[in-house]
Amino acid sequence: MTSANDYEQLELQQPYSRINDRWEASDDELDNDNSSARLFERSRIKALADEREAVQKKTFTKWVNSHLARVTCRISDLYMDLRDGRVLIKLLEVLSGELLPKPTKGRMRIHCLENVDKALQFLKEQRVHLENMGSHDIVDGNHRLVLGLIWTIILRFQIQDIIVQTQEGRETRSARDALLLWCQMKTAGYPHVNITNFTSSWKDGLAFNALIHRHRPELVDFQNLTKSNARHNLEHAFSVAERHLGITPLLDPEDVFTENPDEKSIITYVVAFYHYFSKMKVLEVEGRRLGKVIEHAKETERMIEGYGGLASNLLTWIEQTIASLNSRNFANSLAGVQHQLQAFSTYRTVEKPPKFQEKGNLEVLLFTIQSRMRANNQRVYTPHEGRLVSDINRAWEQLEKAEHERELALRNELIRQEKLEQLARRFDRKAAMREAWLSENQRLVAQDNFGQDLPAVEAAKKKHEAIETDTAAYKERVQAIEAVAKELEVERYHDIQRINRRKDNILRLWEHLLELLAARRQRLEMNLTLQHLFQEMLHSIDWMDEVKVQLASPESGKHLLEAEELLQTHRLLEGDMALQAEKTRAISAAALRFADTEGRCYRPCDPKIIRDRVSHLELCRRELQVLAARRRALLEQSRSLWTCLVQLPGLEHVPATRWDPPSSHHFWCMEAGGITGTGRAGTHHWAIGLGTMSPHWGQGGDGTSGCGFWWWVVTPWCNRAVTSRQLMRMAGNEEPVSPSPRPPREEPEEPATLPAHSCSIQLEGYLGRKHDLEAATKRASNRSWSTRYCVLRGGQLAFFKDAKSRALGLPCHGEEPLGLQDALCEVAAGYKKKKHVFKLRLSNGSEWLFHGKDEVRGIPEWGMGWLEMPGGQRGD
């Protein structure tokens, strides 16, 4: 007779047999079936079988791993990992709670068969019927039999013991029916949930969510689940079961939400819910039984914990309060210390009394705990070391001592802060006085009212020295401010940054005042030096004025000896003038350094004034030089005259005032303006005249410049102007200077015509040039002044841009040279815009104005150069 258990196993194993028997048919039988519908049916059945086998393999693998996790073991392939029998033995040990025979070591087939036999033998001992199944089937990895073996194990150890209590009483049902009934009872009343089987009734996922909501309603919001969203329902139920219930998700949503869900897989998964919720119910019952017993013990334990916590908190508060009271990190200000003193008073009146009451409550609580434990015949509770009542009292005494010391320290710090505030107020008062004094003196020193003359500047210097003396005496007061700030810094005054900023400001003002004093002294010294230079200029000008009076004397000597004495005296005076010129140049150079504004921020005087004074001094010096040169020329000409007269034949003795020639053929006349004479000596006819040349023209033949003497000699073989040296050569019977004969003119007031010279005469240099007239009555088109490099040579005047163009022979703008044949040169007396200008009138009627770069020295050279040109004429 077959038992109910055997019947269930047989019933569940038959589908595997039928499915596999179909596919074990020979190919001949399939070939004999020519019906296309039958072929489609068979292929469809095979696909469903394969799909179901795959789902079962995945579900059974997860089920096995969920149990093997207790022994930290895991499989990845159900067919391969059970072949050696070791995992199968461990699985049975976990499910049964019994020890199976130790597996045989080794990897050979015989060892695997032996281990699988041990597992199958254990199942037979548990009265599990295994039909047509041997150890070689498992070792060979037969899919159908491996799945059948796992399903048999699930039936035996997971489903067989399910018993459901109904209203009619305990009924004997198969494991499948009992599980189905349990599911129906737990999901009764849930909308859209009607469990009739373990296949289609679970497809929408509501049944899984209903089971969870029935036992744990806080985990599932069943009202928001819809039947149409099956995948979401399944995912939600599986994830909640895994996260909150610890049930391994043996199925995936696609395994259930399919046309034909696998019944065994769903049963395996639902069994896990059944065991979890059954165990939870048992625990609830046992918990209620022990609740009352444990509650009393818990209450006592809570009292003990409460005592420990309160004692620990009180001791911690005492310890922290003592540390806070022992801290001497007071606020670094008077208001801060006052606030801390107020906080200390609040601690004594507000914070401390509740803690004192808490200390008394702890003593009462400890007595209550010990009394309850004695009444229950329990061991009397004794607090840990350090939490005894005696320990708390000892800590309280230390707290009282720290309070007293804290109060004394706060009182002393309050007194110190009051003293620092008084010192800071004194610093501010003195600092304000120092700042005002320094600012006022800076304003005073910044004024450069030195005056415009030497006495005023010297007076300003004395006043400045008095200011420096007062400033030096004030240094001690500034140092006193610095000392007060240093004392506040040492005492850690709370507003020391402001004190230091103000102290630094005073020191900056002090340093700035010293810099201003030094700069003002330097400017004052510059002004004083400049005024001394101006004074020296005045002295030099006064000296030059005195010398000018001496040089203006018309005395030139009445005889040769006197002329030589005057000339010697003049040489001594020229030596003094040379020394004075050196001194003047030094004074001018020193003064011009003050006028040089490059790199200077301060100018003691307007540079124009300095330059004007230097220019005036230089002008005076040049005038003095001109007068000296003129005086020297006069004296040398006088000496030359007397020497010439002495050396002329028959004129050995010349009277001082008037001399009558011994021969009627000679006549000489001496006048104040010079000496003129005519005479005849043998076959030579003389005409000698002495006159002065304007400083616009003159350069003597002896090299002197400025005013000089020219001698006009008219002989049968000469009619020209000669110098005193040439005259001396004539007197010494030397060869005439110009052998070309020219008769003397009857009208001496007309310009003299000079003999032609060779082309070797040459002058060159820069001249200012202006074309005034193109013809006698026609003005030039461009009448502006321009500077050109001029070359006088061969009776022509050529113009170049500069000396380099002159060397290359490139005339300026291609201009043709001016021909000087029959040209007239004279002083441009009517031109007033520039000084020292001379006029050159050409033979074609055009007129040119010229002035030299050195208006004193350059013009005479060029004027005489033009006169030396062939056909050159000199105007009046």
C-alpha angles and dihedrals in degrees: 000000000000117000124226091254092053090048092055092050092048092048094050094045096050096078090057090051093049094046095047093043089058093054092044091066116115124258090243091063090050092048091053090059105082097171111116092205091057091049091051090048092052093048090048092049090048092051092049090048092051091047092049091047091052092050092048092048091052093044095046091046091055091044092052092047092049089060097037089055087079089067094036094250131130140181129208102188117038094201098046103035095055094054097089092051095226095103090045091054091049091049093052091047091053094047097043099034089225132115117249125202112289111265119249117254119238141070101239122115092250090056091050092049091050093052093047090050089055091054094046091047090054090052091051089052087055088055094251110154113224111189121198092348126126137170092258090061091058094043090050090051097240102187097208096048095042090054090045091052093051092046089050090052091049091051092049102045104024110028107025095073096052111124122175122202110219131185092255090055136261112334130189109240136161117265093253094050092045091053091046091050091050090052092050092050094050095047097043112130097022112125118247091008115118114153112198100145144003096257124048095016090070100045097097094051094231092111092058092047091047092055091051094044091050093059101025108024093171091066100057131047095207095177092067095053119100129200092227094060096065098154092053091048092052094046091049094049094046094047094047091048091051098043101039106022100034093232112150111237098243091176136048122219091251090055091061102029094068137105095261112020116200110257097205093051092051091046090051091051095044090050088061090057090048095053093045095051093041091053090048091054093050090051091052092054093048090046093057091051094053094038097086094044093049096042093070092047090047092052091053089046090050090052090051091048090046091053091048092048095046092045091048092047092048093048090046091050091048091049094048092045092051090050090049093047092048091052113106095191094124125179110270096231139067093243091047094052090047089052091050091050089052090048089052090053090049089052091056096048103034113020103036103051095062090051091051089053090048089055090057092047090055091058091051092048093052091051091051093050093050091048093053092049092050090051091053092046090245128145108275113252116243118189119240120266109283095029098073120120089248090056091052092050091049091051090049091056090053088052091055091051093050089051092057094049091047092055093052092049092050091051092051093047090050091056091048093051091051090054091049091051090053091049091049091052090051089050092052092049094051092041091056090052093048093048092051092048093047093047092050093049091047089054090049095047092046090067113092099197094150098143132236102266139051098261092050092049091048089051090049089052092055090049090050091052089053090053091050090051092052091046093052090051090052093059092087091059091052090049089051090057089050091050092053091050090050091052091051090049092051090050090050096240110198096232095043092129091063090045092051092046091053092044090049089049090054091048090049090050089048093049090045090052090051090049090049090050092049092046091046091049089050091049089046091051089050091051091046092049091048092049090050088052090050088049090051088050090054091049091049092049091049090051091048090050090054090048091048089059089055092046092050092064111119092209109121102162133278094227139013097270093051091047090054092048091051090047091051090050089049091053090055090050090050089054089055089047091053091053090046090049091054090049090047092051090050091050091048093048091049091048094047090056087067090050092053103098096184109116093359125114095184129052117189090204141011106282089222091060091049092048091046091053093046089048091049090050091049091047090052090049092050092047088051090050091049091050090046092050091047091048091048091048090049092050093045092048089049090051091045090050094053090044091050093048091050092051098045113107111266093006101091093133121047118184120233098240110015132358126198113206116240091228126059087224091073131058125180130182128191119201136168093259093051142288126297125181146164128196150146128235118183109304093341118094117205135202113174124176130175121204141148127255124222115253087242089069115022131109112146123226088243092063099260118137134212120027114010144156127263124196119210111208120189116187134150087268103032139045109167146100114273135181126246090258091053089047089054089052090052091048089053089058091252123155113285117263095230115023096190108111119230126169117238118257118248092217109055093185092071121084114272120239111231127211120256120265134200123273093252093093109103138170125176137172144101119310134173109242135195126176103218105170132019091193137359093283104015123090120223118257094230110040099166125121119253135173118240136173101243127201121195111198140135094005092305135103113214127190127217134175094237142333092279091056087047090055091049092046094238111145117213109268088345093288118173117237119259115248111227098196107134090356119157121219121193142146113280093230093165095056108093104169094079133024128235095023122155129195128229114200115192127209092255091061098255118134130210129191121212137183128177130236087243100043094196102044105025100054098058091051093053094041092054091042091059091048088054090056118101108274093007116154133196120218126218 
